[in-house]
Amino acid sequence: MSVVTDLAAGFAGALTPWNLLMCFAGVFAGQIVGALPGIGPSSAIALLLPLTFGGDPTSAIILFAGIYYGAQYGGTLTSVLISVPGEPSSVMTSIDGHQMALQGRAGTALGIAAIGSFIAGTLATLGLMLLAPPLARAALAFGPPEYFALVVLGLTALAAVGGSVLKGLATGVFGLLVSTVGIDQQTGVARFAFDKIWLLDGVGFIVLTVALFGIGEVLSSVGKPTPPPITNVGKVLPTRAVWKRSRMPILRGSLIGFLVGVLPATGATIASFLAYIVEKKIAKNPEEFGKGAIEGVAGPEASNNAAAGGAMVPMLALGVPGSGTTAIILGALIMFGIRPGPELFDKNAALVWTVIASMYIGNIMLLVMNLPLAGLFAQLLRVPYPYLYPPILALCVAGVYSQANSIEDVWMLLGFGVVGWLMMRHDWPAAPMVLGLVLGVIFENSLRQSLTLSHGSIGIFFTRPISALLLVCALAAVLAPWIMKLLQSSKAARA
């Protein structure tokens, strides 16, 4: 009954006027950024970080979580109407969704996507509510070696989500190196400050995040053409026949998405691919896929929304993000002085349960917004993207400067912004670098404490069962992509 009591207390907090406003603002903003290609939830959260600094952490996390799962809805619009996924997790939706739009069934595709997303988001929140607390309680036995192994798992898992594991690991290590700038917390000695007083506090999380996901995203998006949208949406509510074909793909996609989302080395993109493959494999008429099959929209859309909820489980319970966006949310919690992980459900139970309750409310808001307002959101695609870039850049600079009134932070913002642009241009992932900066202190402290306990022996990480298991999982996350490639090449050679 404690879960029911905690959830009731969470709803009491989530239903306050301010938190309701933050929930609505989050899902509405997520819907918009998901609909605009090149401006994803990571960028939106990064832009809003300076505005929430010093405020109520519960309201801020409600806002950020709303942007995260709201963007999954918004990404469907561009996938269906212009065949340009607003989010990587919406790639599979564009295959059949855009074909339906070309056939005059855009409203049906958007309607079933909204309903499927609502069902999947609600089921995923239920899973988060039931799975995260026992996982956190089991992890309370963690000591310094286990925390060190957790950080390693988080960095390697996030690196494995992208295209190149080596690039992901390299940027993660660079983030760890950036975290060493400033005062050593254990010895009080200045490191890599180059006699600059403003570097003694280190590189700020807000500065790096806004630079990579704000400045870098805008610079990399400039000049990219977009095809004209289909703005005639039509009837959104699905017919009985469409619902009959869609209900089981929605349930299967919800289960696949949640289970995949909970695994740190995966994410919503992989979940949507798996859901699409499953639906095509078990379909009575697989030849319809790629030509406008409603199952090809319902399954992937349910899976990517469920994966967004599933990714919150390891982030809250273990402090291990399953995606780039949850890595930024994790950093935001640390920015507010809250340490995600095993102790979160004990020391900050009110925050956790209020955020979980807000996710139920946010999914209802998204359903209400998407069914009647799908046509209105489709008109957003008419806005020329060059008009959006100047206000975004101004918000980046003003937000970073206002949080410390430091012009040096602005120069760092511009410098790291160029780095972010170069990384995106050459397909280097930015999220592991942010995570490396965020977890750098925990990584260093837990490593030092572990070596102190073992008198300098690294065997402590392998003789303790939990830390050894976590390191094995980290190794598996690194090796899995290569093993898959070897299996695929050997299969192709046999064929």
C-alpha positions, 0 to 999 in steps of 0.5 A: 500500500505504500506505493498507493500512498506515495502516488496519492501524495505525488498527485497532491503535489502535481495538481497544484496550480504551478506544477500543473502549469509546468506540466502543461508547458513541458508537454506543449513545448515538447510537442513543438520541439518534437515537430521541428526537425533539428530542435529536439528535447535535449536542445529544449531542456538545455535552453531552459536550464538557466531559467530554472536555476535557483528555482523549485527543482520539482517543478523544473524536473516536471517541466523537463520530463514533460518536454522529454515524453512530449517530444515523442508525440511531436516527432510523429507530425514531421514523420507523417506529414513531411517524412522527416522524423523530428526525433530519431525514434520516429524514423520507423513511423515515417515509413508507413505514416507518410505513405498514409498521408500521401493516400489522404489518411494523415489524420488517421495516422496521427490519431492512432499515433496519439492514442497509442502514445497515450496508452504506452505512456500511461503503461510505462509510467505505471511500470516506472512506479512499480519497478523503480522503488524496489530497484532503488532499495536493492541498490542501497547496499552500494558502496564506492566500488559499486558507484564507480562501476555504475558511472562506468556503465552509464558512460559506456551504455550512453556511448553504445546508443549512438552510431560509433561506440569509439566516438561515444567513449572518446567524448565521454572521456573528454567530458570526464577530463573537462570535469577536472578543471577547477578546485580538487574537492579532496585536496583543495588544489587548483587544477588546469585553471591556468591562473584564471580565477574564473576557471576555479569553479570549473566548466559549468554544466549549464554552459557546456549543455547549452553550448553543445545542444543549443549553439551547436544544434542551431549552427548545424541546422543552418541551410538544411532544406526541408520538403513542403509539408502536407497540412491537410490532416483530415479526420483524426479519430480512428474508425472501429476497423482501424482501432481493431487492427491497431490495439494489439500492436499498441500493447506489444509496442508498449511492452517492447518499448518499456523493456528496451527503455529500462536497459541502459544501453538501448533507447527509444530508437532501438525500441521503435525498430524492434516494434516495427520488425515484430509487427511485420514478422507476425502480420497476416499481410506483411507486403502492406508494410512500407505502403501505409500499414496502420500497424507500422505506425501504431507499434513504433509510436507506442514503443518509443513513448514507452521507452521514454518512460522506461528510460526514467527507471534506471535514471531515477533508481540508479543514476544511469541514463538510458538516453541523451535527454535523460543524461541532461535531466540527470545533470539537472538533478545534480545541479539542484543538489539532488543525487539521482540513484539508490538514495533518491526515493528515500531522501527526495521521495516527494520530488520523485512521486510528484514527477511520476504523478505529473507524467500521468497528467501530462499524457492526458494533456497530450492526448487532449491536445493531439486529437483536436489540435493535430491540424493546428500543430501541422501549421507549425511546419510552415514557419521558416526555420531561419526565423527561429535561429536568432531568438534561440541564439539570443536565449542561449547567450542571455540564459548563460550570462544571467545565471552567474553574470559572467562574461567569461561564461559567454566566451566559453559558451561560444567556444564549446558551441563551435565544438558542438557544431564540429561534433554534429557535423562529423557525427560525434555524439554530444550527450556522453560529453555532458554525462562525463562532466556531470558524473566526473566528480562522482567518478573521481571520488568513488575511484579514490575512495575505493582505492583507499579501501583496498590500499591501492588494489584495483581488485576491489572492483572485481571481487565485489559481486555487484561492481563486477556485474556492472563492469561486465554489463559495461563491457557488454555494452561496448562489445555488443555493436561489434558482435552484432556486426560480426554476426550480420557479416557472417550471415551475409557471407553464408547467404 
